[in-house]
Structures are given as C-alpha cells and as structure tokens.
Amino acid sequence: MMISAETHSEQLSFEEFRRQVLRDYRIACESREASVLGRKEVLNGRAKFGIFGDGKEVPQVALARFFRPGDIRSGYYRDQTLAFATGMATIEQFFSQLYADIDPAHDPFSSGRQMNSHFATPFVDENGQWLDLVNRYNSAADLAPTAAQMPRSLGLAFASKLFRHLPSLQSLTHLSHHGDEVCFVTIGDASTSEGLFWETINAAGVLQVPMAVFVWDDGYGISVPRKLQTTKNSISAVMEGFRRSGKSNGWDIYRVKGWDYAEMCEVFEAGIQRVREHHIPALFHVEELTQPLGHSTSGSHERYKSKERLEWEKEWDCNRKMREWILDNQLATEEDLNALEQEARQSVQQARQRAWEKYMQPIREQVKQVISLGKKLMQHPQAHKPIISKLLQELAAEQAPFHKDVLKTASRIAQMHHHLPDPAKEELLKFCEERRAFYKKAYNTHLYADGPISALSVPEVKPVYDENAPLINGYEVLNRYFDDLFSYHPTVFAFGEDVGKIGDVNQAFAGLQQKYGADRIFDTGIREATIIGQGIGMAMRGLRPIAEIQYLDYLLFALQTLSDDVATLHYRTNGIQICPIIVRTRGHRLEGIWHSGSPMQLLLGALRGMYICVPRNMVKAAGMYNTLLRAAEPALVIECLNGYRLKERMPSNIREYTVPMGVPEVMREGTDITIVSYGSILRIASEAADRLQHDFGISCELIDVQTLLPFDIHHRIVESLKKTNRILFLDEDVPGGATAYMMQEVIEKQGGYRWLDVAPRTLSAQAHRPAYGTDGDYFSKPNAEDIIDNVLEMMRE
C-alpha cells in the first residue's frame, strides 16, 4: 500500500514525511534489538525474567503518531515500543527495570518493584499533589494479570466525559483539556477471553467514553492457538454485535494488518480522531502479528508452532515488511537502511551497558567495603579466619552479585563474631544495620501514603451534639451527610447499582440525584468489577469517586481488581501514582447466605494497601468518609446492613467531624475482661455485657476497633488488657479469620501476651455461611449467650 505526505490532517513536506517514517523505523529496530538483548540478559543470568514486545513494533510506532499530551496509556507488558516512541520511557530505563534497579532515577516507573515493560509516569509529586497531566504523556501503571487493565481503563476514559460535560470541573485545567483526552488500551488477543474484557466492553459501549482498544493479535495465547480461544476465530468478528449503527450506542470496529504501516497510519488517525471528538469507543483489531522471540524467557515457541507457521512469521515480520515498504516507496536506499539498523543496534547496546553499569556500581562498592571490613576483622587473633576468607572469596568471585549476596556475607561474618570485641566487627554490624534500613526503604515503603495526603495525617474532630439534636434513622443521617457533602465538594461522585434514581437500596442517596444531577449520582449496570474500575480511573485522574458495591458478598466479583490494581498501585509505582477511591458497601448481620457475609479474612489478606473501615453506625460512617475525603488514599467502608433504621443522634458538625483511622474507641469501660470487635455484632456484645454485669457482677470493657486496616496504631487495646488481664476477640467472620488477625495484632505484635492471666479467646461465626431466617442467623453467628458462656469460662480459669 502506498502512503503519501498528505495522509495526516496537516500536510507535510516530503522530506519531513520521509524523516518521520525513518524515525519510526529506527524506533522499531531499536525496540526489536532491546527485546533480543533483553532475552540474552535473562538467559545469561543478569536478569531474572523477561517478557517483550517483539513483533508489535510497527503498529506501536504508528499508534504513537496519534498519542497526544494529556492522553493516557493503559496497557500491558508488550508496549515497550509505544513507550519509546512517545518518550515515556528510554531504552536505558527499560534495561534498568529489567535488572530490577532500585534507584528511582534509573527505573522511574517502579524503582525495581515491577517486572520489565511495566511502565508508569508520575501523576502526583512527592507530596501527593496532582501534577499537570494535560501537558505530558501519561501511562497508568501496568498490570501483569491478563485483562486486569480493562476495568480501570473504563474509568480513565469516563473521566474525560465528566470533564467535558460538567461545568463544575472546568477550572481543573491541569487535569483535563475539555475532556479531549483518549484512553489508549492495549491487550493481547488471547486475553480478550477474560470476563473483565467483556464486562468492560459492554460498560464502555453503554457509557460512550473515549476509549481506544488495540488488540495485538499474533494468533496464540502462549501455546494455545486463537481458534481455541475465540469464537469465530476473530475478536473483531465476535464484536460485530457491539458495532455502533445509526443512533444506537456501541463501538466503532476496525481491522488492520499489523505489518502494514501505511494502512495503520490512515486507520488509526481517522479512528482515534473520532474517539477524541465524539467520545465513541473504538476497537482496533491488529491482525497478522508475530512473536519472534516467543511468549517470554520461560519457554520456546518452537515447541508448539509448526515449521510452516515459523516460516510465515519470518516472512511477515512487521519490521521486515516495513523495511520492504520503505524501499518500494523509495524513501531510503538499502545502504541508508543498513546504516540506520547498525546505528540502532549500537545505540541499544550502549544503553544496555550504561544501565548495567549503573545497576552494578553501588553493589560493587559494597562488595569492596565488606571485603575490606572482613579482612580487618581477620587480623583479630580470635577471628574465624578460614571461614571469613572463604566467604569473602565467594563474594569476590561473583560476577554479578545481588544486593542480598553482599548483606548475607556481611551478616554471617558479623553473626559468627557477635561476642568478639573488635572495631571491625562493630563496623560490620553498622554496615548491616544501615543496609537493612536502606533496603527497607527501597522495598517495603509506600504501601500506604505518608505526609499530607495520608489518612493518618487527618486530625480528629469529635462530633458535636446540640441539646436538641434530632434522633433519626441511620439512613437519614447518611442522607443528610451526603446532601451536605455534594453541596460543596464538586469532585465527589457516587454511583453503583440502584444508587441514582431510587437513592440506593437503603435510601442514603434518596432524592439527591434529582438535586445534584445524574452526572454526579448515577446508576450503573450489575457489573461489580467495572464499577470499581470506573472508580479507579476517575480517582487516578484527580476526582473523588464513591463507588458502591451493593452488598459486601458481591465484592468478590471485584476482588481481583481491588487487590491487583487499587491495593498495590501506590506501592508498585513507589509513590508516583495514587488512587483515592472510596468503595462503599454494606454487610455483616442480616439473614441469609447471600446478604450477611463477613469475609473479612479474605479482604484483610487481599487488600493490604487500602484502608478497611468498619463503622458500627452511620454517624461513625459519615465521620470516616470525611476523614478519607480529606486524605487521598483508597478505602473500603463497610456499613452495617441492619443499622439503617436504628435511631441515632445527628451531630451538628457533620461536615467537619472526622473519625481517626486506626484508633479504637472504648465504648464501655470495665475491669474484668476486654472484648474487642467491630460493626453490627457490637450491639449484641453490648447486650451481653449488660447481662454479665447484672447477673454475674462481671465488668466488661468493650472496644470498637473502628478500622481493621490500619489496626490500633497507638496500642490502646493493650492498655485495656493491662487492666483486665483477659481478652476475647469477637466477630462474624469464619473461624481463624479476622478474630485471629486481631489476636495476632494485640497479643503478638503489641506484646499483649505479657499481661494475660488466662489464654486469649476468639469467638467467631461458624465455618459455613449463615442459614436463612432468624434462627439461621442466631445459630450461625455469635449470639449473646455464646459471648456470656465464653466470658464465664474465662473468668473461671
């Protein structure tokens, strides 16, 4: 196919057009060489694992032509060429990440925390404040789980729609330019089989958002051919039912050959312009791609591809076809291209070497330091000279030592001589201590935010009650709170199943859509993963979404998205990206298997990196929302499902009132035993405490933990235990669930074992889900009689 200098909307001179084509070809060559050298670095032991974008180079340089400042890439680990072409990554940085270099100046995407080709650009500064996202190329932090990028891509694109249509957001010019930003989504063809893909496709078709999805189709999902993956053997054929026609919503669908540079430039330009101007989502099925180096460094594609297929892949390799096209169109001579290709190879080799030297230089310095200290220690007459000598020789012999090799050697030598009074030993101990502190910062920080955006930095403001404070239903407390919140906070949005028109199933938003508009409080389909994804993308673009999952049990549909994306984002980007989504749901005590779940053990394990708030009533919930909205961290707020019609006093300072994160509240003071719990069951525990006091004279101290993550940061529960010397952990989770978590926090981590007179106890629900009905609830979850029996047993011990 021929391409002319008039292909683009702005006419180019032939020389400028030629220059751009050759620039693209050079980037494609450099990217291929980076893949080849990267694979070699893994096979020779310098890097741990490699997965590369070979075979996808030409479509990505074509795509990069239409990626504008302000746009957001939301892709996966095959996009190195796009990153190089847009300048979001350099080849040297690519290799630094391959080596897991922990220096953020070398690997600015993750500081050695993510595998190679996982790109992320800064969204916030070191204080967590939003950068100017409009005048830079943006990349949301990559995810390796297949199709995991899809849900948040919906939200990233949806934010553009909000920025375009809501006057209240027009002043946020550093976050959007009239909603013109497109979310560029990339995905491998095999991953389109995932449910997350289809849920997102459906939601984007309904919402009509500027989302451009590029499916890189090389015919396989590792070893499984496309015909076993996709109905009709073609994702674009399957998608025909989603095609937009007439006045219907839906998708634009395009098919292009991944080796045809000219065709892709034409189709991408027209298609992306339509996405940008009209907010119509588009799918670009990029076919007939190849994967010259196989799926990854873990195996060889020669094991499952036929000879004929391998020969076809050589002939139709996209770089080779682009080269042929350049020659056919007389844009360069054979000699020109030979020189360009040689320069590209040399450039990549030099970048690789620079990255390696930068990675190794600090390690080599540490090796020298440990060898020097070890030799000094050998001069002591009581030193274990043969062992020290052997350890130092082994360390010196390592061609490419890791940080851990240096620390292990230094630690072992110091440990063997811990009783030896020698300055060299003390220097070794100091070296080990300093290195451990350094590695803790390098590897174990930024799970949560710190500084001004941390929820822990929000000062406590206690509720204030007027003398005639109204006693109202819990749902009315929330309704009045949300009404006030939406009146002054234009970047807050609420959405989910039944949230909009009817004001959620428990009426906390009743009447508020009519007051604040369907753009701010709105209904969604039954699609939990993309409800969360919608919130993730909005939050990553500077908005403050409250994404509702109707019941806690239904959170399981979105658990992968929350765990893989939200909970890890701040950590895996070393603090350069944030996602301050608030997930609102309800659960705990009610009747039946499906609406009374308390899978806290599951959430505590999966959602480290998020706050988990468990308010016992709706006033507490409102205070927690205030705290979270004054910070910028992700959180899950689990309201009590059976508390919406219980009466509560309405604070007069509902807008200012905050609940501190990680600070338990002593609901009832006592002297004989400490009972620790959260949520709905606290009302049952309070009833049991009344009976224990009245019938047996036993004084119970009842503590509401308020948040499970973080948990009791000031060790207030231990202070109670010092007084009572007995403790019972109570909740509605399965045995060994959140009760075991709380017990470990207090007894082990806080040293509470030192104050025990009897063994600590846990009282949880049964291992099965609760049976239906009043009796089913009573016999499935802890009741007042269970609590009393346990306390009496502990008092008799």
C-alpha positions in Angstrom: 0.0 0.0 0.0 1.2 3.5 -0.9 1.2 6.3 1.6 1.6 10.0 0.8 2.7 13.0 2.7 -0.9 14.2 2.7 -2.0 11.2 4.9 -2.1 13.3 8.0 -4.5 16.2 8.6 -1.7 18.7 8.4 0.2 18.5 5.1 3.9 17.6 5.5 6.7 18.3 3.1 8.0 15.1 1.5 11.3 15.4 3.4 9.6 15.9 6.7 7.3 12.9 5.9 10.3 10.8 5.0 12.1 11.8 8.2 9.2 10.8 10.3 8.9 7.4 8.6 12.6 6.7 9.1 12.4 7.8 12.7 9.5 5.3 13.2 11.5 2.6 11.5 14.5 3.3 13.7 12.5 3.1 16.9 11.0 -0.2 15.7 14.6 -1.5 15.1 15.8 -0.3 18.4 12.8 -1.9 20.2 13.5 -5.2 18.5 17.1 -5.1 19.5 16.1 -4.3 23.0 14.0 -7.4 23.1 16.8 -9.5 21.7 19.4 -8.2 24.1 16.9 -8.3 27.0 16.3 -12.0 26.3 20.0 -12.7 26.3 20.4 -10.8 29.6 17.9 -13.2 31.2 19.5 -16.3 29.7 23.0 -15.3 30.9 21.7 -14.7 34.4 21.9 -10.9 34.6 18.1 -10.5 34.8 15.5 -12.7 36.3 12.7 -12.8 33.8 11.9 -11.1 30.5 8.7 -10.6 28.5 9.0 -8.3 25.5 7.1 -6.5 22.7 8.8 -8.1 19.8 6.6 -8.4 16.7 4.4 -5.5 17.9 6.8 -2.7 16.9 5.3 -1.3 13.8 1.7 -1.0 15.0 3.0 0.8 18.1 5.1 3.4 16.2 2.1 4.0 14.0 -0.1 4.4 17.1 2.3 6.7 18.8 1.8 9.3 16.0 -1.7 10.0 17.3 -1.0 9.8 21.1 -1.2 13.4 22.3 -0.1 15.1 25.5 -2.9 14.5 28.1 -3.8 11.1 26.7 -3.4 8.1 29.0 -2.0 4.7 28.1 -3.5 1.8 30.0 -1.9 -1.3 28.7 0.2 -4.3 29.4 3.8 -5.7 29.1 4.1 -5.7 25.3 4.1 -1.9 24.9 7.7 -1.0 25.1 7.8 0.4 21.5 4.9 2.7 22.3 6.7 3.8 25.4 9.9 4.5 23.4 8.1 6.3 20.6 6.2 8.7 22.9 9.2 9.3 25.2 7.5 7.9 28.2 10.5 5.5 28.6 14.0 5.3 27.3 15.8 2.1 26.4 18.3 2.6 29.2 15.4 2.8 31.7 13.9 -0.3 30.1 17.1 -2.2 30.9 17.3 -0.7 34.4 13.9 -2.1 35.1 14.9 -5.5 33.6 17.7 -5.6 36.1 15.4 -4.6 38.9 17.4 -1.5 39.7 16.0 0.0 42.9 17.3 3.5 42.1 14.2 5.6 41.0 16.5 7.7 38.9 17.3 4.6 36.9 13.9 2.8 36.9 11.5 5.8 37.3 8.4 3.5 36.7 8.6 1.3 39.7 12.1 1.5 41.4 12.8 -2.1 40.8 9.4 -3.3 42.1 7.8 -4.5 38.8 8.9 -6.8 36.1 10.2 -5.3 32.8 8.0 -3.3 30.5 5.7 -2.2 33.3 5.6 1.5 32.7 4.1 4.3 34.9 4.5 8.0 34.6 4.2 10.4 37.6 0.6 11.5 38.3 1.5 13.2 41.7 4.5 14.9 43.2 6.4 13.8 46.2 3.8 15.4 48.5 0.9 13.6 46.7 -0.3 16.7 44.9 -1.6 16.4 41.3 0.8 17.2 38.5 -0.2 18.9 35.3 -1.4 15.8 33.4 -2.6 17.8 30.4 0.7 18.7 29.0 2.5 15.4 29.3 2.2 11.8 28.0 0.6 9.6 30.7 0.8 5.9 31.4 -1.2 4.2 34.1 0.9 1.7 36.0 0.9 -1.6 34.1 -0.6 -4.8 35.4 0.5 -8.3 34.5 -2.7 -10.3 35.3 -4.5 -10.8 31.9 -7.2 -8.2 31.2 -6.6 -6.5 34.6 -6.0 -3.2 32.8 -9.6 -3.2 31.3 -11.7 -2.1 34.3 -9.6 0.9 35.3 -9.4 1.9 31.6 -13.1 2.4 31.6 -12.7 4.9 34.5 -9.8 6.7 32.9 -11.9 7.3 29.8 -15.1 8.0 31.7 -13.3 10.9 33.5 -12.8 12.6 30.2 -16.6 12.5 29.6 -17.1 14.1 33.0 -14.5 16.8 32.4 -16.1 17.6 29.1 -19.7 17.9 30.3 -19.6 19.2 33.9 -19.1 23.0 34.2 -18.1 22.5 37.9 -14.9 20.7 36.7 -13.8 23.2 34.0 -11.5 25.0 36.4 -9.3 21.9 36.8 -7.2 22.7 33.7 -4.2 20.7 35.0 -6.3 17.5 34.9 -8.1 17.8 31.6 -8.4 20.0 28.5 -12.2 20.0 27.9 -12.3 16.2 28.1 -10.3 15.7 24.9 -8.1 13.0 26.4 -8.3 9.5 25.0 -7.5 6.4 27.0 -5.4 4.1 24.8 -5.9 0.5 25.9 -3.7 -2.4 24.7 -4.4 -6.1 25.2 -3.3 -9.3 23.7 -5.8 -11.2 21.6 -5.9 -14.2 24.0 -6.7 -12.0 27.0 -9.9 -10.9 25.3 -11.3 -14.3 26.5 -11.3 -12.9 30.1 -14.5 -11.8 31.7 -13.0 -8.5 32.6 -12.6 -7.7 28.9 -16.3 -8.4 28.1 -17.6 -6.6 31.1 -15.6 -3.5 30.2 -16.6 -3.6 26.5 -20.2 -3.7 27.5 -19.9 -0.9 30.0 -17.9 1.3 27.7 -20.5 0.7 24.9 -23.3 1.8 27.2 -21.4 4.9 28.6 -19.9 6.0 25.3 -16.5 7.0 26.5 -13.2 7.9 24.7 -11.6 4.6 24.9 -9.4 3.2 22.1 -8.7 -0.5 22.5 -5.9 -2.1 20.5 -5.9 -5.9 20.3 -2.4 -7.2 19.4 -3.3 -10.5 17.6 -0.4 -12.8 17.0 -2.5 -15.9 16.8 -1.7 -17.5 20.1 -2.1 -17.3 23.9 1.2 -18.8 24.9 0.8 -22.2 23.2 -3.0 -22.2 22.7 -4.0 -21.1 19.1 -6.6 -18.5 18.6 -9.2 -20.9 17.3 -9.4 -22.5 20.8 -9.6 -19.0 22.4 -12.1 -17.0 20.4 -15.5 -17.7 18.8 -15.3 -17.3 15.0 -11.5 -17.3 15.4 -11.7 -13.4 15.4 -12.3 -10.9 18.2 -13.5 -8.3 15.7 -16.0 -10.7 14.2 -17.3 -11.5 17.6 -17.5 -7.8 18.4 -19.8 -7.1 15.4 -22.8 -7.2 17.7 -21.4 -4.3 19.6 -20.9 -2.2 16.5 -22.4 1.3 16.6 -25.0 1.9 13.9 -27.4 4.7 13.3 -28.4 6.3 16.6 -27.5 3.3 18.7 -24.7 3.3 21.2 -21.9 0.8 20.9 -18.4 0.6 19.4 -16.6 1.5 16.2 -14.6 -1.5 15.0 -11.6 -1.5 12.7 -9.4 -4.3 11.3 -5.9 -3.7 10.2 -2.8 -5.8 9.3 -0.1 -5.4 11.9 2.6 -5.4 9.2 1.0 -2.7 7.1 2.5 0.6 8.4 0.7 2.8 5.8 -2.7 1.3 6.4 -2.4 1.5 10.1 -1.4 5.2 10.0 -4.5 6.0 7.9 -6.9 3.9 10.0 -5.5 5.0 13.4 -5.6 8.7 12.5 -9.2 8.7 11.4 -10.4 6.3 14.1 -8.7 8.0 17.1 -9.9 11.4 15.9 -13.4 10.1 16.0 -12.9 8.7 19.5 -11.4 12.0 20.6 -14.1 14.3 19.2 -17.2 12.2 19.7 -16.4 10.0 22.7 -17.3 6.9 20.8 -15.2 3.9 21.9 -13.3 2.0 19.2 -11.7 -1.4 18.9 -8.7 -1.8 16.6 -8.1 -5.4 15.8 -4.5 -5.5 14.7 -4.1 -8.9 13.0 -1.3 -11.0 11.5 1.3 -10.0 14.1 4.2 -12.3 15.1 6.2 -13.0 18.2 9.7 -13.7 17.0 11.2 -14.5 20.5 8.2 -16.5 21.8 5.9 -15.6 24.7 8.6 -14.9 27.3 12.0 -16.2 28.5 10.3 -19.1 30.3 10.0 -21.2 27.1 10.4 -21.5 23.4 7.6 -21.1 20.8 9.3 -23.7 18.6 7.7 -26.3 20.9 4.2 -25.6 19.8 4.4 -23.8 16.4 4.7 -25.7 13.1 7.6 -25.2 10.7 5.2 -23.6 8.3 4.0 -21.1 10.9 7.5 -20.2 11.9 8.5 -19.6 8.3 5.4 -17.4 7.8 6.3 -15.4 10.9 9.8 -14.7 9.4 8.3 -13.6 6.1 5.6 -11.4 7.6 7.5 -9.9 10.5 6.3 -6.4 10.8 9.8 -4.8 10.9 10.8 -6.7 7.7 7.6 -5.6 5.9 8.1 -2.0 6.9 11.6 -2.2 5.6 10.3 -3.6 2.3 7.7 -0.8 2.1 10.3 1.9 2.7 12.4 0.5 -0.2 9.4 0.1 -2.5 8.4 3.7 -1.9 12.0 4.9 -2.4 12.0 6.6 1.0 15.5 5.3 1.6 18.1 3.1 -0.1 19.4 -0.3 1.0 22.6 1.4 2.2 20.6 4.0 4.2 18.7 1.3 6.0 21.7 -0.8 6.7 23.4 2.2 8.3 20.3 3.0 10.3 19.9 -0.5 11.5 23.6 -0.7 12.5 23.2 2.6 14.4 20.1 1.3 16.2 21.9 -1.8 17.3 24.8 0.1 18.6 22.6 2.6 20.4 20.7 -0.2 22.2 23.9 -2.0 23.1 25.3 1.2 24.6 22.1 1.9 26.5 22.1 -1.6 27.9 25.7 -1.3 29.0 25.0 2.1 30.7 22.1 0.6 32.6 24.1 -2.4 33.7 27.0 -0.3 34.9 24.6 2.0 36.9 23.0 -1.0 38.4 26.2 -2.8 39.4 28.3 0.2 40.5 26.8 0.6 44.0 26.8 -3.2 44.6 30.5 -3.4 43.6 31.3 -0.6 46.1 29.5 -2.5 48.8 31.4 -5.7 47.9 34.7 -3.8 48.3 33.5 -2.4 51.6 32.6 -5.8 53.0 35.8 -7.4 51.8 37.8 -4.6 53.5 35.9 -4.9 56.8 36.2 -8.7 56.7 40.0 -8.5 56.2 40.3 -6.1 59.1 38.4 -8.5 61.3 40.7 -11.4 60.3 43.5 -9.6 62.0 41.9 -10.3 65.4 43.5 -13.4 66.9 40.1 -14.9 67.8 38.6 -14.4 64.4 37.4 -17.4 62.3 39.9 -16.7 59.6 39.3 -19.7 57.3 35.6 -19.2 57.2 35.9 -15.4 56.7 38.4 -16.0 53.9 36.1 -18.5 52.2 33.1 -16.2 52.4 35.0 -13.2 51.1 36.4 -15.3 48.2 33.0 -16.5 47.3 31.6 -12.9 47.3 34.6 -11.6 45.3 34.1 -14.4 42.7 30.5 -13.4 42.0 30.5 -11.9 38.5 27.1 -10.2 39.1 26.3 -10.2 42.8 22.9 -9.2 44.1 22.4 -6.8 47.0 21.4 -9.7 49.1 24.7 -11.5 48.5 26.6 -8.6 50.0 24.3 -8.3 53.0 24.2 -12.1 53.6 28.0 -12.3 53.6 28.4 -9.3 56.0 25.6 -10.6 58.3 27.1 -14.1 58.5 30.6 -12.8 59.4 29.2 -10.4 62.0 26.9 -13.0 63.5 29.8 -15.5 63.9 31.7 -12.9 65.8 28.9 -11.3 67.8 30.8 -11.8 71.2 34.1 -10.5 69.8 35.0 -7.0 71.0 36.5 -5.7 67.8 36.0 -2.3 66.0 35.9 -4.1 62.6 33.0 -6.3 63.8 31.2 -3.2 65.0 31.7 -1.6 61.6 30.3 -4.7 60.0 27.3 -4.6 62.3 26.8 -0.9 61.5 27.1 -1.7 57.8 24.4 -4.4 58.1 22.1 -2.1 60.0 22.5 0.8 57.5 21.9 -1.5 54.6 18.8 -3.1 56.1 17.4 0.4 56.7 18.2 1.3 53.1 16.6 -1.9 51.7 13.5 -1.4 53.9 13.0 2.0 52.3 13.8 0.5 48.8 11.5 -2.5 49.1 9.0 -2.0 51.9 7.7 1.5 51.7 4.7 3.3 50.0 2.2 0.6 50.7 0.2 3.5 52.2 0.8 7.2 51.6 2.5 9.4 54.1 2.7 13.2 54.5 -0.3 15.5 53.8 -2.3 13.0 51.8 -2.2 10.3 54.4 -5.4 9.5 56.1 -3.4 9.2 59.3 -2.5 12.9 59.0 -6.1 14.0 59.2 -6.7 15.4 62.7 -9.6 14.1 64.8 -12.7 16.3 65.1 -15.2 14.9 67.6 -18.9 15.0 66.9 -20.8 17.9 68.5 -24.4 17.4 69.5 -26.8 20.2 70.2 -29.0 19.9 73.2 -32.0 19.2 71.0 -30.1 17.0 68.5 -32.7 15.1 66.4 -32.9 11.3 66.9 -33.3 9.9 63.3 -32.8 6.8 61.4 -29.3 5.8 60.4 -30.1 6.1 56.7 -31.3 9.6 57.3 -28.0 10.5 59.0 -26.2 9.4 55.8 -28.7 11.1 53.5 -28.2 14.5 55.3 -24.5 14.0 55.3 -24.3 13.2 51.6 -26.6 16.1 50.8 -24.2 18.4 52.6 -21.1 16.8 51.0 -22.3 17.2 47.5 -23.3 20.8 48.0 -19.7 21.9 48.5 -17.4 19.2 47.1 -17.7 19.3 43.2 -15.2 16.4 42.6 -17.2 13.9 44.6 -19.3 11.4 42.7 -21.4 8.4 43.8 -22.5 5.6 41.6 -23.4 1.9 41.7 -26.4 -0.4 41.3 -29.6 1.5 42.3 -27.7 4.4 43.7 -29.1 7.0 41.3 -32.9 7.2 40.7 -34.0 5.4 43.9 -31.2 6.7 46.0 -29.6 3.3 46.8 -31.4 0.3 48.3 -31.2 1.7 51.8 -32.0 5.3 50.8 -28.8 7.1 51.8 -28.9 9.0 48.5 -32.7 9.4 48.3 -33.6 12.5 46.4 -30.0 13.5 45.8 -29.8 12.6 42.1 -32.7 15.0 41.4 -30.9 17.7 43.4 -27.3 17.3 42.1 -27.8 15.7 38.7 -27.4 12.3 37.1 -23.8 13.1 36.2 -22.8 13.1 39.8 -25.0 10.5 41.4 -25.9 7.7 39.0 -26.9 4.2 38.4 -24.7 1.5 36.8 -25.4 -1.9 35.4 -24.9 -5.1 37.5 -21.1 -5.2 36.9 -19.1 -5.0 40.1 -15.6 -5.3 38.6 -16.2 -2.3 36.3 -18.0 -0.3 38.9 -14.7 -0.5 40.8 -12.8 0.1 37.6 -14.8 3.2 36.8 -13.9 4.5 40.2 -10.2 3.6 39.9 -9.8 5.5 36.6 -11.7 8.6 38.0 -9.6 8.6 41.1 -6.4 8.3 39.1 -7.4 11.4 37.2 -8.0 13.6 40.3 -11.7 13.0 41.0 -13.1 11.6 44.3 -15.5 8.7 43.4 -17.6 6.8 45.9 -18.1 3.5 44.1 -20.9 1.4 45.7 -21.0 -2.3 45.8 -24.5 -3.2 46.9 -23.6 -5.9 49.4 -20.3 -7.0 50.9 -20.7 -10.5 49.4 -20.7 -9.0 45.9 -17.3 -7.5 46.5 -15.9 -10.9 45.4 -16.8 -10.1 41.8 -14.4 -7.1 42.0 -11.8 -8.6 44.4 -9.1 -9.1 41.7 -9.5 -5.6 40.5 -9.2 -4.2 44.0 -6.4 -6.4 45.1 -4.2 -6.4 41.9 -4.8 -2.7 41.0 -6.0 -0.5 43.8 -4.2 -2.1 46.8 -0.9 -2.3 45.0 -0.8 0.9 43.0 1.0 3.2 45.4 3.5 0.5 46.3 4.3 -0.7 42.8 4.8 2.8 41.5 7.0 3.8 44.5 4.5 6.6 45.3 4.3 8.3 41.9 0.6 7.3 41.3 -2.4 7.3 43.7 -5.9 6.1 43.5 -8.1 7.7 46.3 -11.2 5.6 45.5 -13.7 5.1 48.3 -15.6 1.8 48.0 -18.9 1.9 49.9 -20.7 -1.3 50.7 -22.8 -2.9 53.5 -22.7 -6.2 55.2 -22.5 -8.2 58.5 -25.5 -9.1 60.5 -28.6 -10.0 58.4 -30.4 -13.1 57.4 -29.4 -15.5 54.6 -26.4 -16.8 52.8 -26.0 -14.0 50.3 -26.6 -10.7 52.1 -25.0 -11.4 55.5 -21.4 -12.1 54.6 -18.4 -11.0 56.6 -15.5 -12.3 54.6 -13.0 -10.1 56.4 -10.2 -12.6 56.4 -10.3 -12.6 52.7 -10.3 -8.9 52.5 -7.6 -8.4 55.1 -5.3 -10.7 53.0 -6.2 -9.2 49.6 -6.4 -5.5 50.3 -3.3 -4.5 52.1 -2.7 -1.1 50.7 -6.3 0.0 51.3 -8.0 1.2 54.5 -10.7 -1.1 55.7 -13.2 0.8 57.8 -15.9 -1.0 59.8 -18.2 1.7 61.4 -20.7 0.4 63.9 -23.3 3.0 62.9 -24.0 5.7 60.3 -22.7 8.6 62.3 -19.4 6.8 62.5 -19.5 6.1 58.8 -20.0 9.8 58.0 -17.0 10.7 60.1 -14.9 8.1 58.3 -16.0 9.5 54.9 -14.9 12.9 56.0 -11.5 11.6 57.1 -11.0 9.8 53.8 -12.0 12.7 51.7 -9.5 15.0 53.5 -6.8 12.5 52.6 -6.1 10.8 49.2 -5.9 7.1 49.9 -8.1 4.2 48.8 -10.5 2.7 51.3 -13.3 0.2 51.8 -16.1 1.4 54.1 -18.5 -1.4 55.2 -21.7 0.0 56.7 -23.9 -2.2 58.9 -26.6 -3.7 56.8 -29.0 -3.9 59.7 -28.3 -0.4 61.1 -30.1 1.8 58.6 -33.3 2.0 60.6 -31.8 2.2 64.0 -32.1 5.6 65.7 -29.0 7.9 66.0 -28.5 11.4 67.2 -27.5 13.8 64.4 -24.2 15.8 65.0 -24.4 19.5 64.3 -20.9 19.5 62.8 -21.4 16.7 60.4 -19.3 18.4 57.7 -16.2 18.9 60.0 -16.5 15.7 62.1 -13.8 13.1 61.5 -13.0 9.6 62.8 -9.3 8.9 63.1 -8.0 5.9 61.2 -6.5 3.1 63.3 -7.8 4.4 66.6 -10.2 2.1 68.6 -12.9 3.5 70.8 -13.7 2.3 74.3 -17.5 2.0 74.2 -17.8 0.7 77.7 -15.2 0.8 80.4 -14.7 -2.3 82.6 -12.2 -4.1 84.8 -12.6 -7.8 84.4 -12.3 -8.6 80.7 -11.7 -6.8 77.4 -14.0 -7.7 74.5 -12.7 -6.5 71.1 -14.9 -6.3 68.0 -16.4 -4.1 65.3 -19.6 -3.5 63.3 -23.0 -4.9 63.9 -22.0 -7.5 66.5 -21.0 -4.8 68.9 -24.7 -4.3 69.7 -25.0 -8.0 70.7 -21.8 -7.7 72.7 -23.2 -4.7 74.5 -26.3 -6.6 75.4 -24.1 -9.5 76.7 -22.0 -7.1 78.7 -25.2 -5.7 80.4 -26.3 -9.2 81.4 -22.8 -10.1 82.6 -22.7 -7.1 84.8 -26.3 -7.5 86.1 -26.4 -11.3 86.6 -22.8 -12.1 87.5 -21.1 -8.8 88.5 -18.6 -9.2 85.7 -17.3 -5.8 84.4 -16.6 -5.9 80.6 -14.5 -3.3 78.7 -16.0 -3.2 75.2 -13.8 -1.9 72.4 -14.7 -1.0 68.9 -11.6 -1.2 66.7 -13.3 1.1 64.0 -10.8 0.2 61.3 -9.2 -3.1 60.6 -6.6 -1.6 58.3 -4.9 0.2 60.0 -5.3 -1.5 63.3 -4.9 0.1 66.7 -1.9 2.2 65.8 -1.5 3.6 69.4 -1.9 0.2 71.1 -5.0 1.3 73.1 -6.2 -2.3 73.3 -3.1 -3.4 75.2 -3.7 -0.6 77.7 -7.1 -2.1 78.4 -5.6 -5.6 78.7 -3.1 -4.3 81.3 -6.1 -3.5 83.4 -8.3 -6.6 82.8 -5.7 -9.3 82.1 -8.3 -11.2 80.0 -9.3 -10.6 76.3 -11.9 -12.0 74.0 -11.8 -11.2 70.2 -15.2 -11.4 68.6 -16.6 -11.1 65.1 -18.8 -12.6 62.4 -16.1 -13.9 60.1 -15.2 -17.6 59.8 -13.1 -19.3 62.5 -9.4 -18.2 62.1 -10.5 -15.1 60.2 -10.5 -11.6 61.4 -10.5 -12.7 65.1 -7.2 -14.4 64.5 -5.9 -11.3 62.8 -6.9 -9.1 65.7 -5.4 -11.5 68.2 -2.1 -11.6 66.4 -2.0 -7.8 66.3 -2.7 -7.4 70.0 -1.1 -10.5 71.6 2.0 -10.9 69.3 2.7 -7.6 67.7 1.7 -5.4 70.6 3.2 -7.7 73.2 -0.2 -8.2 74.9 0.8 -11.8 76.0 2.7 -10.2 78.9 -0.5 -9.1 80.6 -2.5 -12.3 80.3 -3.9 -14.2 83.3 -5.7 -16.7 81.0 -5.4 -17.7 77.4 -6.9 -15.3 74.9 -10.0 -16.4 73.2 -11.7 -15.9 69.8 -15.4 -16.2 69.1 -16.4 -16.2 65.5 -19.2 -17.3 63.3 -19.5 -20.9 62.0 -17.3 -22.1 59.2 -20.3 -22.1 56.8 -22.3 -19.2 55.6 -25.3 -18.2 57.7 -28.5 -20.0 57.2 -31.7 -18.2 56.2 -34.1 -16.8 58.8 -34.0 -15.5 62.3 -33.0 -18.9 63.7 -30.5 -19.4 61.0 -28.8 -16.1 62.0 -28.8 -17.0 65.6 -27.2 -20.4 65.2 -24.8 -19.4 62.5 -23.2 -16.3 64.1 -22.2 -15.4 67.6 -25.1 -14.5 69.9 -25.3 -13.0 73.3 -25.5 -16.4 75.0 -22.3 -17.5 73.2 -20.5 -14.4 74.4 -21.7 -14.9 78.0 -20.7 -18.6 78.0 -17.2 -17.7 76.8 -16.7 -14.9 79.3 -17.8 -17.1 82.2 -15.4 -19.9 81.2 -12.6 -17.4 81.0 -13.5 -16.0 84.4 -13.4 -19.5 85.9 -9.9 -20.3 84.6 
